[in-house]
């Protein structure tokens, strides 16, 4: 049994694998103020709910974009699963080759998503992650990372509008029927949601043009991927477990080399 953990800015997503099959998954809020016991007990309770034992976990692999929580999370896994977790970019190299000049490494979640998308769907690819931040990444037909871009997620945009404009209400993330509306709620939804979809379509088109790959497959993941994909023809595949699958793929490669 493999436990894969995707630590994002908002949530930590846990996936339990038997071989190549994701049998169970759960998520908890990413909170650096939690103790290792609080995290460990929550993991233990989920395992109990699934009729599983944490002691049956053979290995744990983590991709994280939140350094502040890693000490506590690692201690929780050690204490409640009895395993020292493997961490992407520390013990496990994603093996993503770079075709763009940069002194920086791609975030672990993004490199894992690119690796998974190549393994599952082939290349060339545009990989879009609709998370707290929205990221767009391009991979050549030869499996080389060509660069990407980052923008604020639509939820952040709406929250910022609510916080900075005293007269505007907080609204539900939903696609309105029209751009023109007579209500504040409808107008905010039109600007935020429809405007966001339009922005994503532009970024995807531009990425394909700069890659020289107009037929590149677009793979989307993240919490809002389905809502966006249902309202544009630019996204080919929605894969909610892309990063978890990427962690499983990287673990299997690492295990084969060690």
Secondary structure in CASP SS format (residue, H / E / C, confidence):
PFRMAT SS
TARGET T0000
AUTHOR 0000-0000-0000
METHOD secondary structure of the structure
MODEL  1
X C 1.00
X E 1.00
X E 1.00
X E 1.00
X E 1.00
X E 1.00
X E 1.00
X C 1.00
X C 1.00
X C 1.00
X E 1.00
X E 1.00
X E 1.00
X E 1.00
X E 1.00
X E 1.00
X E 1.00
X E 1.00
X C 1.00
X C 1.00
X E 1.00
X E 1.00
X E 1.00
X E 1.00
X E 1.00
X E 1.00
X E 1.00
X E 1.00
X E 1.00
X C 1.00
X C 1.00
X C 1.00
X C 1.00
X C 1.00
X C 1.00
X H 1.00
X H 1.00
X H 1.00
X H 1.00
X H 1.00
X H 1.00
X H 1.00
X H 1.00
X H 1.00
X H 1.00
X H 1.00
X H 1.00
X H 1.00
X H 1.00
X C 1.00
X C 1.00
X C 1.00
X C 1.00
X H 1.00
X H 1.00
X H 1.00
X C 1.00
X C 1.00
X E 1.00
X E 1.00
X E 1.00
X E 1.00
X E 1.00
X E 1.00
X C 1.00
X C 1.00
X H 1.00
X H 1.00
X H 1.00
X H 1.00
X H 1.00
X H 1.00
X H 1.00
X H 1.00
X H 1.00
X H 1.00
X H 1.00
X H 1.00
X H 1.00
X H 1.00
X H 1.00
X C 1.00
X C 1.00
X C 1.00
X C 1.00
X E 1.00
X E 1.00
X E 1.00
X C 1.00
X C 1.00
X C 1.00
X E 1.00
X C 1.00
X C 1.00
X C 1.00
X C 1.00
X E 1.00
X E 1.00
X C 1.00
X C 1.00
X C 1.00
X C 1.00
X C 1.00
X C 1.00
X C 1.00
X C 1.00
X C 1.00
X H 1.00
X H 1.00
X H 1.00
X H 1.00
X H 1.00
X H 1.00
X H 1.00
X H 1.00
X H 1.00
X H 1.00
X H 1.00
X H 1.00
X H 1.00
X H 1.00
X C 1.00
X C 1.00
X C 1.00
X E 1.00
X E 1.00
X E 1.00
X E 1.00
X E 1.00
X E 1.00
X C 1.00
X C 1.00
X E 1.00
X E 1.00
X E 1.00
X E 1.00
X E 1.00
X E 1.00
X E 1.00
X C 1.00
X C 1.00
X C 1.00
X C 1.00
X E 1.00
X E 1.00
X E 1.00
X E 1.00
X E 1.00
X E 1.00
X E 1.00
X E 1.00
X E 1.00
X C 1.00
X H 1.00
X H 1.00
X H 1.00
X H 1.00
X H 1.00
X H 1.00
X H 1.00
X H 1.00
X H 1.00
X H 1.00
X H 1.00
X C 1.00
X C 1.00
X C 1.00
X C 1.00
X C 1.00
X C 1.00
X C 1.00
X C 1.00
X C 1.00
X C 1.00
X C 1.00
X C 1.00
X C 1.00
X C 1.00
X C 1.00
X C 1.00
X C 1.00
X C 1.00
X C 1.00
X H 1.00
X H 1.00
X H 1.00
X H 1.00
X H 1.00
X H 1.00
X H 1.00
X H 1.00
X H 1.00
X H 1.00
X H 1.00
X H 1.00
X H 1.00
X H 1.00
X H 1.00
X H 1.00
X H 1.00
X H 1.00
X H 1.00
X H 1.00
X H 1.00
X H 1.00
X H 1.00
X H 1.00
X H 1.00
X H 1.00
X H 1.00
X H 1.00
X C 1.00
X C 1.00
X C 1.00
X C 1.00
X C 1.00
X E 1.00
X E 1.00
X E 1.00
X E 1.00
X E 1.00
X C 1.00
X C 1.00
X C 1.00
X H 1.00
X H 1.00
X H 1.00
X H 1.00
X H 1.00
X C 1.00
X C 1.00
X C 1.00
X C 1.00
X C 1.00
X C 1.00
X C 1.00
X E 1.00
X E 1.00
X C 1.00
X C 1.00
X C 1.00
X H 1.00
X H 1.00
X H 1.00
X H 1.00
X H 1.00
X H 1.00
X H 1.00
X H 1.00
X H 1.00
X H 1.00
X H 1.00
X H 1.00
X H 1.00
X H 1.00
X H 1.00
X H 1.00
X C 1.00
END
